[in-house]
Amino acid sequence: EDQVTQSPEALRLQEGESSSLNCSYTVSGLRGLFWYRQDPGKGPEFLFTLYSAGEEKEKERLKATLTKKESFLHITAPKPEDSATYLCAVRKGDKLIFGTGTRLQVFP
Amino acid sequence: DAGVIQSPRHEVTEMGQEVTLRCKPISGHDYLFWYRQTMMRGLELLIYFNNNVPIDDSGMPEDRFSAKMPNASFSTLKIQPSEPRDSAVYFCASSLAGTSVGNTIYFGEGSWLTVV
């Protein structure tokens, strides 16, 4: 069965304390892994798409990496404004299958 | 671009009432998706359309749920009759050419439904 698992469920960081979020998946024939950011009361906002193992993408303090079984979202020197829920999803045909997310809180 | 527009943003209704959620996708997008988000199950795909035609409705929980897309700029998700377990945030999303390489799905702000 296709499955996307994110860990940890919640993460509390001090401002400047770097860390990583994990997304593991069991999907036959991966055709894209997506990362989204979701703020409270808002819809998910697209961050990255990764297509093949070894691929990396960066945006400000965020870097996403992909292996054959998992993806990591690395957050370097986070700021309070990085606080949000981070969702990963894998492509299955024309649709995305989402994990349940990691709720990140960054304290000053 | 205005993005995906959903209405209402918040809806509180009594059990047994009909609920209609509305969505206007991004102009020019040919795929439209309806997702439901709950704390327990996260984001689940309910149904999606391509060029106004329903392609996969396997995520629709039961016959009480129905969705239509009468034209390229409007879709509805209807729940009749509504039940308390339908309480969730319902997201509409759209994309150009599904999730093909180089494309992505853009989400609206969601419709927060509470059934009491």
Boltz contact constraints between the chains, C-beta under 6 A:
constraints:
  - contact:
      token1: [A, 42]
      token2: [B, 109]
      max_distance: 6.0
  - contact:
      token1: [A, 43]
      token2: [B, 91]
      max_distance: 6.0
  - contact:
      token1: [A, 43]
      token2: [B, 107]
      max_distance: 6.0
  - contact:
      token1: [A, 43]
      token2: [B, 108]
      max_distance: 6.0
  - contact:
      token1: [A, 43]
      token2: [B, 109]
      max_distance: 6.0
  - contact:
      token1: [A, 43]
      token2: [B, 110]
      max_distance: 6.0
  - contact:
      token1: [A, 44]
      token2: [B, 107]
      max_distance: 6.0
  - contact:
      token1: [A, 46]
      token2: [B, 104]
      max_distance: 6.0
  - contact:
      token1: [A, 91]
      token2: [B, 99]
      max_distance: 6.0
  - contact:
      token1: [A, 94]
      token2: [B, 98]
      max_distance: 6.0
  - contact:
      token1: [A, 95]
      token2: [B, 45]
      max_distance: 6.0
  - contact:
      token1: [A, 95]
      token2: [B, 48]
      max_distance: 6.0
  - contact:
      token1: [A, 98]
      token2: [B, 42]
      max_distance: 6.0
  - contact:
      token1: [A, 98]
      token2: [B, 43]
      max_distance: 6.0
  - contact:
      token1: [A, 100]
      token2: [B, 42]
      max_distance: 6.0
